[in-house]
């Protein structure tokens, strides 16, 4: 199920310049400086590897401060969602949030290419 518009976004992680760990540290600082037992983070702009990395590390950090807390992550595709769900992080919910982009996702173009050429 794709959510039309995420509600209550606390943080949005967009493209980063050099290192994804800069963004991870920003999220950790946000968790340290705010009372955020329930947190909503949009990582739908990130690729699968970076989204998984930030989700695992920040969810673990959040769990150490709030064992009964919950983070809702908004991701861009089902592949990323299923990969994060398989990790069975007890304090995470992963929801789909599809953005309209001027760029076509590689997965969609690959399916179209395979459909018409093979």
OpenMM code with the backbone's topology and positions (N, CA, C; nanometers):
from openmm import Vec3, app, unit

residues = "UNK UNK UNK UNK UNK UNK UNK UNK UNK UNK UNK UNK UNK UNK UNK UNK UNK UNK UNK UNK UNK UNK UNK UNK UNK UNK UNK UNK UNK UNK UNK UNK UNK UNK UNK UNK UNK UNK UNK UNK UNK UNK UNK UNK UNK UNK UNK UNK UNK UNK UNK UNK UNK UNK UNK UNK UNK UNK UNK UNK UNK UNK UNK UNK UNK UNK UNK UNK UNK UNK UNK UNK UNK UNK UNK UNK UNK UNK UNK UNK UNK UNK UNK UNK UNK UNK UNK UNK UNK UNK UNK UNK UNK UNK UNK UNK UNK UNK UNK UNK UNK UNK UNK UNK UNK UNK UNK UNK UNK UNK UNK UNK UNK UNK UNK UNK UNK UNK".split()
positions = [
    Vec3(0.0833, -0.1175, 0.0000),
    Vec3(0.0000, 0.0000, 0.0000),
    Vec3(0.0882, 0.1245, 0.0000),
    Vec3(0.0667, 0.2129, -0.0945),
    Vec3(0.1437, 0.3356, -0.1051),
    Vec3(0.0663, 0.4470, -0.0373),
    Vec3(0.1321, 0.5153, 0.0550),
    Vec3(0.0691, 0.6269, 0.1229),
    Vec3(0.0716, 0.7485, 0.0319),
    Vec3(-0.0412, 0.8159, 0.0206),
    Vec3(-0.0495, 0.9319, -0.0667),
    Vec3(0.0384, 1.0450, -0.0148),
    Vec3(0.0319, 1.0721, 0.1115),
    Vec3(0.1115, 1.1782, 0.1714),
    Vec3(0.1460, 1.1383, 0.3147),
    Vec3(0.2748, 1.1320, 0.3466),
    Vec3(0.3110, 1.0977, 0.4841),
    Vec3(0.2590, 1.2032, 0.5820),
    Vec3(0.2243, 1.1563, 0.6999),
    Vec3(0.1788, 1.2485, 0.8025),
    Vec3(0.2876, 1.2657, 0.9071),
    Vec3(0.2904, 1.3794, 0.9677),
    Vec3(0.3805, 1.4050, 1.0801),
    Vec3(0.5273, 1.3745, 1.0519),
    Vec3(0.5814, 1.4224, 0.9438),
    Vec3(0.7221, 1.3983, 0.9148),
    Vec3(0.8075, 1.4813, 1.0096),
    Vec3(0.8930, 1.4144, 1.0872),
    Vec3(0.9852, 1.4847, 1.1766),
    Vec3(1.1143, 1.5208, 1.1043),
    Vec3(1.1643, 1.4288, 1.0236),
    Vec3(1.2888, 1.4492, 0.9501),
    Vec3(1.2727, 1.4012, 0.8069),
    Vec3(1.3383, 1.4697, 0.7149),
    Vec3(1.3453, 1.4250, 0.5766),
    Vec3(1.4919, 1.4165, 0.5388),
    Vec3(1.5348, 1.2987, 0.4986),
    Vec3(1.6728, 1.2789, 0.4573),
    Vec3(1.6758, 1.2828, 0.3054),
    Vec3(1.7442, 1.3826, 0.2528),
    Vec3(1.7544, 1.3971, 0.1083),
    Vec3(1.8926, 1.3528, 0.0640),
    Vec3(1.9238, 1.3832, -0.0561),
    Vec3(2.0561, 1.3490, -0.1076),
    Vec3(2.1629, 1.4108, -0.0189),
    Vec3(2.2742, 1.3448, -0.0108),
    Vec3(2.3846, 1.3919, 0.0714),
    Vec3(2.5031, 1.4221, -0.0189),
    Vec3(2.5943, 1.5020, 0.0308),
    Vec3(2.7054, 1.5467, -0.0535),
    Vec3(2.8186, 1.4452, -0.0602),
    Vec3(2.8673, 1.3998, 0.0511),
    Vec3(2.9859, 1.3152, 0.0512),
    Vec3(2.9619, 1.1784, 0.1158),
    Vec3(2.9157, 1.1813, 0.2383),
    Vec3(2.9142, 1.0601, 0.3185),
    Vec3(2.7778, 1.0448, 0.3865),
    Vec3(2.7184, 0.9276, 0.3736),
    Vec3(2.5887, 0.9021, 0.4353),
    Vec3(2.5983, 0.9098, 0.5880),
    Vec3(2.7161, 0.8890, 0.6427),
    Vec3(2.7325, 0.8926, 0.7877),
    Vec3(2.7135, 1.0334, 0.8441),
    Vec3(2.7278, 1.1370, 0.7598),
    Vec3(2.6946, 1.2726, 0.8036),
    Vec3(2.5457, 1.2814, 0.8359),
    Vec3(2.4634, 1.2219, 0.7508),
    Vec3(2.3183, 1.2233, 0.7728),
    Vec3(2.2808, 1.1368, 0.8922),
    Vec3(2.3502, 1.0247, 0.9082),
    Vec3(2.3243, 0.9384, 1.0236),
    Vec3(2.3527, 1.0139, 1.1522),
    Vec3(2.4630, 1.0877, 1.1546),
    Vec3(2.4964, 1.1670, 1.2731),
    Vec3(2.3947, 1.2773, 1.2982),
    Vec3(2.3387, 1.3359, 1.1932),
    Vec3(2.2338, 1.4369, 1.2102),
    Vec3(2.1097, 1.3762, 1.2767),
    Vec3(2.0733, 1.2563, 1.2332),
    Vec3(1.9566, 1.1893, 1.2934),
    Vec3(1.9857, 1.1557, 1.4392),
    Vec3(2.1051, 1.1070, 1.4670),
    Vec3(2.1420, 1.0755, 1.6054),
    Vec3(2.1396, 1.1999, 1.6934),
    Vec3(2.1869, 1.3117, 1.6421),
    Vec3(2.1822, 1.4375, 1.7179),
    Vec3(2.0379, 1.4800, 1.7432),
    Vec3(1.9517, 1.4606, 1.6424),
    Vec3(1.8102, 1.4940, 1.6591),
    Vec3(1.7488, 1.4081, 1.7695),
    Vec3(1.7803, 1.2804, 1.7701),
    Vec3(1.7268, 1.1894, 1.8729),
    Vec3(1.7781, 1.2288, 2.0103),
    Vec3(1.9061, 1.2661, 2.0201),
    Vec3(1.9639, 1.3068, 2.1485),
    Vec3(1.9042, 1.4358, 2.2021),
    Vec3(1.8773, 1.5310, 2.1133),
    Vec3(1.8368, 1.6633, 2.1594),
    Vec3(1.6853, 1.6818, 2.1697),
    Vec3(1.6072, 1.5866, 2.1230),
    Vec3(1.4609, 1.5990, 2.1266),
    Vec3(1.3986, 1.4817, 2.1999),
    Vec3(1.2798, 1.5077, 2.2524),
    Vec3(1.2015, 1.4003, 2.3126),
    Vec3(1.1185, 1.3390, 2.2006),
    Vec3(1.1658, 1.2283, 2.1467),
    Vec3(1.1026, 1.1725, 2.0256),
    Vec3(1.0857, 1.0216, 2.0369),
    Vec3(1.0021, 0.9817, 2.1306),
    Vec3(0.9758, 0.8386, 2.1452),
    Vec3(0.9080, 0.7831, 2.0207),
    Vec3(0.8270, 0.8638, 1.9570),
    Vec3(0.7636, 0.8282, 1.8293),
    Vec3(0.8201, 0.9222, 1.7235),
    Vec3(0.8805, 0.8654, 1.6189),
    Vec3(0.9530, 0.9446, 1.5202),
    Vec3(0.9124, 0.9030, 1.3796),
    Vec3(0.8962, 1.0005, 1.2903),
    Vec3(0.8601, 0.9756, 1.1507),
    Vec3(0.9697, 1.0330, 1.0623),
    Vec3(1.0328, 0.9470, 0.9826),
    Vec3(1.1459, 0.9899, 0.8998),
    Vec3(1.1219, 0.9483, 0.7548),
    Vec3(1.1370, 1.0453, 0.6656),
    Vec3(1.1203, 1.0226, 0.5219),
    Vec3(1.2574, 0.9993, 0.4594),
    Vec3(1.2806, 0.8768, 0.4114),
    Vec3(1.4056, 0.8443, 0.3414),
    Vec3(1.3749, 0.8001, 0.1983),
    Vec3(1.2642, 0.8495, 0.1450),
    Vec3(1.2217, 0.8067, 0.0118),
    Vec3(1.3080, 0.8640, -0.1004),
    Vec3(1.3962, 0.9560, -0.0690),
    Vec3(1.4873, 1.0103, -0.1698),
    Vec3(1.6163, 0.9298, -0.1812),
    Vec3(1.6383, 0.8365, -0.0904),
    Vec3(1.7641, 0.7609, -0.0880),
    Vec3(1.7530, 0.6308, -0.1654),
    Vec3(1.8668, 0.5808, -0.2095),
    Vec3(1.8676, 0.4506, -0.2760),
    Vec3(1.8545, 0.3392, -0.1723),
    Vec3(1.8413, 0.2166, -0.2194),
    Vec3(1.8137, 0.1030, -0.1323),
    Vec3(1.9241, 0.0808, -0.0281),
    Vec3(2.0493, 0.0875, -0.0700),
    Vec3(2.1613, 0.0596, 0.0205),
    Vec3(2.1696, 0.1658, 0.1299),
    Vec3(2.1632, 0.2930, 0.0902),
    Vec3(2.1732, 0.4004, 0.1887),
    Vec3(2.0519, 0.4047, 0.2800),
    Vec3(1.9348, 0.3780, 0.2268),
    Vec3(1.8137, 0.3762, 0.3086),
    Vec3(1.8211, 0.2652, 0.4132),
    Vec3(1.8698, 0.1495, 0.3740),
    Vec3(1.8835, 0.0380, 0.4681),
    Vec3(1.9876, 0.0696, 0.5745),
    Vec3(2.0980, 0.1259, 0.5318),
    Vec3(2.2060, 0.1603, 0.6247),
    Vec3(2.1585, 0.2602, 0.7301),
    Vec3(2.0948, 0.3667, 0.6860),
    Vec3(2.0504, 0.4695, 0.7802),
    Vec3(1.9401, 0.4162, 0.8710),
    Vec3(1.8554, 0.3318, 0.8174),
    Vec3(1.7466, 0.2743, 0.8965),
    Vec3(1.8001, 0.1844, 1.0083),
    Vec3(1.8923, 0.0973, 0.9749),
    Vec3(1.9454, 0.0043, 1.0745),
    Vec3(2.0213, 0.0783, 1.1846),
    Vec3(2.1104, 0.1669, 1.1451),
    Vec3(2.1933, 0.2348, 1.2446),
    Vec3(2.1126, 0.3307, 1.3324),
    Vec3(2.0224, 0.4048, 1.2728),
    Vec3(1.9440, 0.5014, 1.3505),
    Vec3(1.8364, 0.4332, 1.4347),
    Vec3(1.7779, 0.3258, 1.3845),
    Vec3(1.6799, 0.2514, 1.4644),
    Vec3(1.7450, 0.1895, 1.5867),
    Vec3(1.8656, 0.1392, 1.5698),
    Vec3(1.9396, 0.0813, 1.6828),
    Vec3(1.9712, 0.1885, 1.7858),
    Vec3(2.0148, 0.3050, 1.7392),
    Vec3(2.0450, 0.4152, 1.8297),
    Vec3(1.9186, 0.4611, 1.9023),
    Vec3(1.8081, 0.4722, 1.8297),
    Vec3(1.6808, 0.5142, 1.8889),
    Vec3(1.6351, 0.4125, 1.9932),
    Vec3(1.6533, 0.2831, 1.9651),
    Vec3(1.6124, 0.1784, 2.0588),
    Vec3(1.6907, 0.1879, 2.1896),
    Vec3(1.8191, 0.2267, 2.1818),
    Vec3(1.8989, 0.2376, 2.3041),
    Vec3(1.8482, 0.3496, 2.3945),
    Vec3(1.7869, 0.4526, 2.3383),
    Vec3(1.7325, 0.5623, 2.4188),
    Vec3(1.5868, 0.5380, 2.4557),
    Vec3(1.5102, 0.4815, 2.3632),
    Vec3(1.3671, 0.4572, 2.3837),
    Vec3(1.3344, 0.3106, 2.3518),
    Vec3(1.3522, 0.2200, 2.4463),
    Vec3(1.3239, 0.0780, 2.4187),
    Vec3(1.1788, 0.0501, 2.3791),
    Vec3(1.0865, 0.1336, 2.4228),
    Vec3(0.9459, 0.1152, 2.3871),
    Vec3(0.9028, 0.2093, 2.2748),
    Vec3(0.9972, 0.2817, 2.2169),
    Vec3(0.9660, 0.3783, 2.1117),
    Vec3(0.9467, 0.3123, 1.9764),
    Vec3(0.9146, 0.3945, 1.8776),
    Vec3(0.8874, 0.3443, 1.7432),
    Vec3(0.9300, 0.4500, 1.6426),
    Vec3(0.9926, 0.4049, 1.5332),
    Vec3(1.0251, 0.4919, 1.4210),
    Vec3(0.9488, 0.4422, 1.2992),
    Vec3(0.8829, 0.5339, 1.2314),
    Vec3(0.8176, 0.5031, 1.1047),
    Vec3(0.9055, 0.5585, 0.9942),
    Vec3(0.9513, 0.4697, 0.9065),
    Vec3(1.0362, 0.5072, 0.7935),
    Vec3(0.9514, 0.5064, 0.6672),
    Vec3(0.9626, 0.6118, 0.5874),
    Vec3(0.8954, 0.6185, 0.4582),
    Vec3(0.9996, 0.5932, 0.3502),
    Vec3(0.9804, 0.4870, 0.2719),
    Vec3(1.0750, 0.4495, 0.1666),
    Vec3(1.0078, 0.4599, 0.0306),
    Vec3(1.0888, 0.4531, -0.0753),
    Vec3(1.0343, 0.4799, -0.2086),
    Vec3(0.9862, 0.3582, -0.2853),
    Vec3(1.0295, 0.2371, -0.2479),
    Vec3(0.9867, 0.1217, -0.3263),
    Vec3(0.9715, -0.0027, -0.2400),
    Vec3(0.9055, -0.1009, -0.2977),
    Vec3(0.8762, -0.2253, -0.2269),
    Vec3(1.0020, -0.3053, -0.1974),
    Vec3(1.1010, -0.2969, -0.2822),
    Vec3(1.2253, -0.3716, -0.2599),
    Vec3(1.2939, -0.3233, -0.1325),
    Vec3(1.3060, -0.1929, -0.1175),
    Vec3(1.3674, -0.1362, 0.0028),
    Vec3(1.2844, -0.1703, 0.1254),
    Vec3(1.1544, -0.1604, 0.1127),
    Vec3(1.0654, -0.1923, 0.2242),
    Vec3(1.0820, -0.3374, 0.2689),
    Vec3(1.0821, -0.4281, 0.1750),
    Vec3(1.0928, -0.5701, 0.2117),
    Vec3(1.2307, -0.6030, 0.2689),
    Vec3(1.3346, -0.5384, 0.2192),
    Vec3(1.4695, -0.5612, 0.2726),
    Vec3(1.4783, -0.5170, 0.4182),
    Vec3(1.4239, -0.4012, 0.4492),
    Vec3(1.4282, -0.3513, 0.5867),
    Vec3(1.3380, -0.4358, 0.6771),
    Vec3(1.2218, -0.4768, 0.6272),
    Vec3(1.1314, -0.5605, 0.7072),
    Vec3(1.1949, -0.6945, 0.7447),
    Vec3(1.2765, -0.7498, 0.6548),
    Vec3(1.3425, -0.8781, 0.6821),
    Vec3(1.4417, -0.8703, 0.7971),
    Vec3(1.4882, -0.7509, 0.8287),
    Vec3(1.5840, -0.7346, 0.9380),
    Vec3(1.5175, -0.7463, 1.0745),
    Vec3(1.3847, -0.7418, 1.0764),
    Vec3(1.3048, -0.7601, 1.1980),
    Vec3(1.3463, -0.6670, 1.3117),
    Vec3(1.3619, -0.5394, 1.2780),
    Vec3(1.3881, -0.4388, 1.3806),
    Vec3(1.2576, -0.4138, 1.4550),
    Vec3(1.2575, -0.4371, 1.5842),
    Vec3(1.1326, -0.4342, 1.6608),
    Vec3(1.0737, -0.2951, 1.6773),
    Vec3(1.1533, -0.1930, 1.6598),
    Vec3(1.1024, -0.0572, 1.6814),
    Vec3(1.0782, 0.0180, 1.5507),
    Vec3(1.0611, -0.0534, 1.4397),
    Vec3(1.0425, 0.0150, 1.3120),
    Vec3(0.9129, -0.0255, 1.2430),
    Vec3(0.8554, 0.0716, 1.1752),
    Vec3(0.7492, 0.0494, 1.0787),
    Vec3(0.8022, 0.1051, 0.9473),
    Vec3(0.7794, 0.0341, 0.8390),
    Vec3(0.8278, 0.0791, 0.7087),
    Vec3(0.7078, 0.0929, 0.6164),
    Vec3(0.6876, 0.2140, 0.5662),
    Vec3(0.5757, 0.2425, 0.4774),
    Vec3(0.6270, 0.2941, 0.3445),
    Vec3(0.5506, 0.2678, 0.2395),
    Vec3(0.5867, 0.3168, 0.1075),
    Vec3(0.5351, 0.4581, 0.0870),
    Vec3(0.6181, 0.5393, 0.0262),
    Vec3(0.5788, 0.6739, -0.0123),
    Vec3(0.6409, 0.7012, -0.1475),
    Vec3(0.5589, 0.7019, -0.2495),
    Vec3(0.6077, 0.7198, -0.3856),
    Vec3(0.6002, 0.8663, -0.4237),
    Vec3(0.7126, 0.9201, -0.4658),
    Vec3(0.7180, 1.0585, -0.5112),
    Vec3(0.7132, 1.0607, -0.6627),
    Vec3(0.6529, 1.1624, -0.7165),
    Vec3(0.6604, 1.1806, -0.8605),
    Vec3(0.7941, 1.2453, -0.8900),
    Vec3(0.8656, 1.1858, -0.9812),
    Vec3(0.9996, 1.2329, -1.0127),
    Vec3(1.0119, 1.2542, -1.1626),
    Vec3(1.1023, 1.3424, -1.2008),
    Vec3(1.1270, 1.3607, -1.3432),
    Vec3(1.2187, 1.2513, -1.3967),
    Vec3(1.2734, 1.1709, -1.3081),
    Vec3(1.3585, 1.0598, -1.3470),
    Vec3(1.2816, 0.9290, -1.3340),
    Vec3(1.3040, 0.8391, -1.4258),
    Vec3(1.2384, 0.7089, -1.4205),
    Vec3(1.3255, 0.6149, -1.3391),
    Vec3(1.2632, 0.5427, -1.2509),
    Vec3(1.3349, 0.4486, -1.1671),
    Vec3(1.3922, 0.3361, -1.2533),
    Vec3(1.5127, 0.2917, -1.2207),
    Vec3(1.5795, 0.1866, -1.2960),
    Vec3(1.4961, 0.0591, -1.2997),
    Vec3(1.4342, 0.0260, -1.1892),
    Vec3(1.3546, -0.0965, -1.1821),
    Vec3(1.2413, -0.0940, -1.2859),
    Vec3(1.1751, 0.0196, -1.3001),
    Vec3(1.0650, 0.0299, -1.3956),
    Vec3(1.1160, 0.0193, -1.5384),
    Vec3(1.2263, 0.0855, -1.5702),
    Vec3(1.2782, 0.0810, -1.7071),
    Vec3(1.3297, -0.0581, -1.7403),
    Vec3(1.3869, -0.1270, -1.6430),
    Vec3(1.4355, -0.2626, -1.6679),
    Vec3(1.3190, -0.3564, -1.6982),
    Vec3(1.2078, -0.3430, -1.6257),
    Vec3(1.0907, -0.4266, -1.6508),
    Vec3(1.0345, -0.4016, -1.7903),
    Vec3(1.0273, -0.2757, -1.8287),
    Vec3(0.9758, -0.2421, -1.9618),
    Vec3(1.0689, -0.2959, -2.0698),
    Vec3(1.1985, -0.2810, -2.0491),
    Vec3(1.2963, -0.3298, -2.1459),
    Vec3(1.2857, -0.4804, -2.1622),
    Vec3(1.2783, -0.5529, -2.0509),
    Vec3(1.2702, -0.6987, -2.0561),
    Vec3(1.1378, -0.7441, -2.1188),
    Vec3(1.0310, -0.6720, -2.0927),
    Vec3(0.9006, -0.7079, -2.1450),
    Vec3(0.8991, -0.7025, -2.2972),
    Vec3(0.9622, -0.6043, -2.3561),
    Vec3(0.9550, -0.5856, -2.5004),
    Vec3(1.0731, -0.6446, -2.5775),
    Vec3(1.1790, -0.6806, -2.5078),
    Vec3(1.2979, -0.7296, -2.5797),
    Vec3(1.3282, -0.8774, -2.5551),
    Vec3(1.2633, -0.9394, -2.4575),
    Vec3(1.2928, -1.0814, -2.4293),
    Vec3(1.1682, -1.1624, -2.4145),
] * unit.nanometer
topology = app.Topology()
chain = topology.addChain("A")
for resn in residues:
    res = topology.addResidue(resn, chain)
    for name in ("N", "CA", "C"):
        topology.addAtom(name, app.Element.getBySymbol(name[0]), res)
